[in-house]
Amino acid sequence: EKDDGWTQLPRWMYLQLAALAWCHVCINWGFFILQSWLPVYLAKDLGFSLGGSGAASALPWFLTAAMAFSSGQVADALLAKGWERWKVRRLMMNIATIGPCV
């Protein structure tokens, strides 16, 4: 039988993986709401034109793409400095979750 590595994880780590997955669900749900609701809000309530509403609605997605690229570079640099993977992942997850609130 092939060992894929999952069977060797400590039991407590499954809870952390579930929490990480739940965090991603919450972030993705928030971006979905932002994507579907923001253009309508900008056009109807704030009086944006259709083009202006589309451009303003695309801005979060462009920033998301830029941050995804740059956070990967930062994570690679931290790993190269000797950080443990779980610490880098925890830091990036905290930044991804708390960063938009700031």
C-alpha positions as CSV (number, residue, x, y, z in Angstrom):
1,E,0.0,0.0,0.0
2,K,1.3,3.4,-1.0
3,D,1.9,5.9,1.8
4,D,0.8,9.4,0.7
5,G,1.9,11.2,3.9
6,W,-1.5,11.9,5.3
7,T,-1.4,8.8,7.5
8,Q,1.7,10.1,9.2
9,L,0.1,13.4,10.3
10,P,-0.5,13.8,14.0
11,R,-4.2,13.9,15.0
12,W,-4.0,17.5,16.2
13,M,-2.9,18.7,12.8
14,Y,-6.2,17.7,11.2
15,L,-7.9,20.3,13.3
16,Q,-5.5,22.9,12.1
17,L,-6.0,21.9,8.5
18,A,-9.7,22.1,8.9
19,A,-9.3,25.6,10.4
20,L,-7.2,26.6,7.5
21,A,-9.7,25.3,5.0
22,W,-12.5,27.2,6.9
23,C,-10.5,30.4,6.7
24,H,-10.2,30.0,3.0
25,V,-13.9,29.4,2.7
26,C,-14.6,32.6,4.6
27,I,-12.2,34.7,2.5
28,N,-13.5,33.3,-0.8
29,W,-17.1,33.9,0.3
30,G,-16.3,37.5,1.1
31,F,-14.7,38.1,-2.3
32,F,-17.6,36.4,-4.0
33,I,-20.0,38.8,-2.3
34,L,-17.7,41.7,-3.1
35,Q,-17.6,40.7,-6.8
36,S,-21.3,40.3,-7.2
37,W,-22.6,43.1,-5.0
38,L,-20.1,46.0,-5.5
39,P,-20.9,46.9,-9.1
40,V,-24.6,47.1,-8.4
41,Y,-24.0,49.2,-5.2
42,L,-21.7,51.6,-7.0
43,A,-24.0,52.1,-9.9
44,K,-27.3,52.3,-8.1
45,D,-26.5,54.0,-4.8
46,L,-23.4,56.0,-5.6
47,G,-24.3,57.0,-9.1
48,F,-21.2,55.6,-10.9
49,S,-21.4,55.0,-14.6
50,L,-21.4,51.4,-15.8
51,G,-17.8,51.8,-16.9
52,G,-16.7,53.4,-13.7
53,S,-18.5,50.8,-11.6
54,G,-16.7,48.0,-13.6
55,A,-13.3,49.6,-13.1
56,A,-13.8,50.2,-9.4
57,S,-15.1,46.7,-9.0
58,A,-12.1,45.2,-10.8
59,L,-9.6,47.0,-8.5
60,P,-9.9,44.5,-5.6
61,W,-9.2,41.7,-8.0
62,F,-6.1,43.4,-9.4
63,L,-4.8,44.0,-5.9
64,T,-5.5,40.4,-5.0
65,A,-3.4,39.2,-7.9
66,A,-0.6,41.6,-7.0
67,M,-0.6,40.5,-3.4
68,A,-0.7,36.8,-4.3
69,F,2.4,37.2,-6.3
70,S,4.2,39.4,-3.8
71,S,3.3,37.2,-0.8
72,G,4.7,34.2,-2.6
73,Q,8.0,36.0,-3.0
74,V,8.0,37.0,0.6
75,A,7.2,33.5,1.7
76,D,10.0,32.1,-0.4
77,A,12.4,34.7,1.1
78,L,11.4,33.7,4.6
79,L,11.9,30.0,3.9
80,A,15.3,30.8,2.4
81,K,16.2,32.6,5.7
82,G,15.4,29.4,7.6
83,W,11.8,30.0,8.8
84,E,9.8,26.8,9.4
85,R,7.1,26.2,6.9
86,W,4.3,26.2,9.4
87,K,5.4,29.6,10.7
88,V,5.4,31.1,7.2
89,R,2.0,29.6,6.5
90,R,0.6,30.9,9.7
91,L,2.0,34.4,9.1
92,M,0.7,34.5,5.6
93,M,-2.7,33.3,6.7
94,N,-2.9,36.0,9.4
95,I,-1.9,38.7,6.9
96,A,-4.5,37.4,4.4
97,T,-7.2,37.3,7.1
98,I,-6.4,40.4,9.1
99,G,-4.9,42.5,6.3
100,P,-8.2,43.4,4.6
101,C,-9.6,44.6,7.9
102,V,-6.8,47.1,8.2
